[in-house]
Amino acid sequence: MPLYEYTCKECGKDFTLRLRISEHEKKKPKCPKCGSRKLEQQYSAFFAKTAKKS
């Protein structure tokens, strides 16, 4: 499952959520500190691990 990073616009807390892609599209997450839904998604690099071919 992908990790999504957010910053709360109300209290300024940065946090990470692990959500399925379908959950991310439908669900509006809330801040774990203040409960606000006024969030800004942060974009970051991702890591992919693939099988090594011989």
HUFEN-V116704 format. One record per residue. N is the residue number from 1. RES is the residue in three letters. NEAR is the number of other C-alpha atoms within 12 Angstrom. D_FIRST is the distance of its C-alpha to the first C-alpha in whole Angstrom. Layout:
{{N,RES,NEAR,D_FIRST} {N,RES,NEAR,D_FIRST}}
//
This chain:
{{1,MET,14,0} {2,PRO,18,4} {3,LEU,21,7} {4,TYR,26,10} {5,GLU,25,13} {6,TYR,30,16} {7,THR,27,20} {8,CYS,25,22} {9,LYS,21,25} {10,GLU,19,27} {11,CYS,20,27} {12,GLY,18,25} {13,LYS,23,22} {14,ASP,22,19} {15,PHE,23,16} {16,THR,23,12} {17,LEU,24,10} {18,ARG,16,6} {19,LEU,18,6} {20,ARG,14,5} {21,ILE,14,8} {22,SER,12,10} {23,GLU,16,10} {24,HIS,20,11} {25,GLU,11,13} {26,LYS,10,15} {27,LYS,13,15} {28,LYS,19,17} {29,PRO,27,16} {30,LYS,27,19} {31,CYS,26,20} {32,PRO,21,20} {33,LYS,16,23} {34,CYS,18,25} {35,GLY,17,23} {36,SER,20,24} {37,ARG,20,22} {38,LYS,20,23} {39,LEU,26,20} {40,GLU,24,20} {41,GLN,24,17} {42,GLN,18,17} {43,TYR,12,16} {44,SER,12,15} {45,ALA,10,15} {46,PHE,11,12} {47,PHE,9,12} {48,ALA,8,12} {49,LYS,6,13} {50,THR,6,15} {51,ALA,6,18} {52,LYS,5,21} {53,LYS,4,24} {54,SER,3,27}}
//
